[in-house]
Amino acid sequence: MTISIVHIIEDEPLHAALLDRALRLAGLDTLLSDDGANGWRDIQRRRPTLILLDLMLPGLSGQEICRMVRQSSATRHIPIIMLTAVGGETERIAGLDMGADDYVVKPFSPKEVVSRVRAVLRRSEASAVGLGPIVNAAVRMQGPYVAVLLGERELILSRKETVLLQALLDRENTLVDAEELIPLPKGERPILPLQELDRDIRDLRRKLENAGAGSVDVLPGFRYRFTSRL
Ligand code: CA
């Protein structure tokens, strides 16, 4: 079994130390970089399992790192969780559009970060083995990662959005509950609050609608319905 290395790219020493300690206590290996340029160099050298990425960094910004990770075939599969400031809605959306998988708002609880890391690692393991190519009238999904063809257009999705999109595609034109959209081992409760899943689905809906490929109806009670437009 390979050991997971969580790469923390964070220039604030206190935050970095808190994250490092919490992740190590949870049994994960860590790697620390305190600026953007070192962070990108270390990603290429060490190929971490997951990246915890601060957005405001000296050297290279978190957004730039995110874009470079997604552009390189050697690193584009590595999940990224962004660390964003309170109120950083614009940054968060930009980061998700650039292919980040999840985000945590500062100030964070180290426990919460560990839960997010575990959830993203579990999803990424599941997607590495479980997500084959999907062909649908609306959307063709290629491989486990992020390239989705919508007609002639390519859409870049995070892994989380890829998983959600697959779940919605499997149930096209059907009203589904939030719980049905999160693949979980038997008996396990979702870690994400439903409000958060709801936000993820709204982000995905925005991308689908921008590409003119489909829409997602969002109904009260955390219920959703995907409809193709192609
Ligand atoms: Ca910072």
Boltz pocket constraint, residues with backbone or C-beta under 6 A from the ligand:
constraints:
  - pocket:
      binder: B
      contacts: [[A, 10], [A, 11], [A, 12], [A, 54], [A, 55], [A, 56], [A, 57]]
      max_distance: 6.0
